[in-house]
Amino acid sequence: MEIFTEIYTGNSKEQLKKIPNNSVDLIVTSPPYADQRKSTYGGIHHDEYVDWFLPISEQLFRVLKPTGTFILNIKEKVVEGERSTYVMELIIEMRKQGWLWTEEFIWHKKNCYPGKWPNRFRDAWERLLQFNKNRKFNMYQEEVMVPMGEWANSILKKLSETDKIRDNSKVGSGFGKNISNWLDRDKAYPTNVLHLATECNNKNHSAAFPEELPEWFIKLFTKENDTVLDPFMGSGTTLVVANRMRRNSIGIDIIPEYCEMVKKQLQPIELYLFEPKAEYEKIKP
Ligand SMILES: C[S@@+](CC[C@H](N)C(=O)[O-])C[C@H]1O[C@@H](n2cnc3c(N)ncnc32)[C@H](O)[C@@H]1O
């Protein structure tokens, strides 16, 4: 089956209205953080961030399929020596919109810059918030399994007797674990911490994702021919990876130069461009 890419140039708040209801399987995005990068694409004051984002998350809720997932990469900044609370406020307001806050992944930035601050250490992680519309959503856990490695040889081989029988949950949740079940396996499920270096290649964008980041979530939450959306696509990392993995992709960015740049990187596939002047233009591969 042919896969497609759609690129919309403009403000996500408006451009998202052109995307049909319940048509997207996965949204992976990193919006501008509050007050960040004013010089390149405008910062939103941290007090106004929630009001700015909610009309966009309302549209994202509409376009996401009931089985779909929304991964939001965001981190609160430090304001006058304190962490700002806008991410927490945003989570609370998004829940009122109907979103379920199902999980939080941590992106551990393996290569963060060294530095010294008077009252904190260097910031080596960011949040990847997971939201869903339903408690049941598509998730292909086997696709992201990791090698057992040395863990199996060291810790698992020294198991106590209680570890070898099913250790039922003390709170009666019905969940339990039998660690010895994992002894002979080659692969284990990963944790919710992703250890990835920040993007080092010069991608002509100051805040590009490392490719492994959208790739991991695309594997976990989609199959071939599913549709992935990035409403703040920047250099288009999400689209390029989705394209390579044979997923349909949709990207939006307010800066026309970024849209041009993404267009040039994509493989020759069916590409639709939505620009302010030419509303619709089909580019032949
Ligand atoms: C943090 S960057 C995304 C980087 C991207 N993940 C990548 O890998 O290159 C955020 C992007 O959002 C775009 N942007 C900011 N406000 C926007 C809006 N209201 N609608 C659409 N795009 C917007 C900026 O131009 C910028 O490229």
The ligand as an ORCA input file, in Angstrom:
! r2SCAN-3c Opt
* xyz 0 1
  C      10.947     22.258     19.620
  S      10.698     22.544     17.932
  C      10.389     20.948     17.289
  C      11.619     20.221     16.857
  C      11.334     18.880     16.229
  N      10.926     17.897     17.200
  C      12.554     18.351     15.450
  O      12.932     17.201     15.614
  O      13.133     19.136     14.698
  C       9.136     23.319     17.882
  C       8.667     23.755     16.506
  O       7.338     24.277     16.638
  C       7.152     25.309     15.681
  N       6.014     26.131     16.152
  C       5.989     27.044     17.156
  N       4.735     27.515     17.331
  C       3.952     26.865     16.440
  C       2.559     26.877     16.151
  N       1.719     27.669     16.824
  N       2.088     26.069     15.175
  C       2.936     25.263     14.467
  N       4.268     25.206     14.694
  C       4.763     25.980     15.673
  C       8.481     26.022     15.635
  O       8.655     26.698     14.403
  C       9.475     24.864     15.854
  O      10.022     24.429     14.640
*
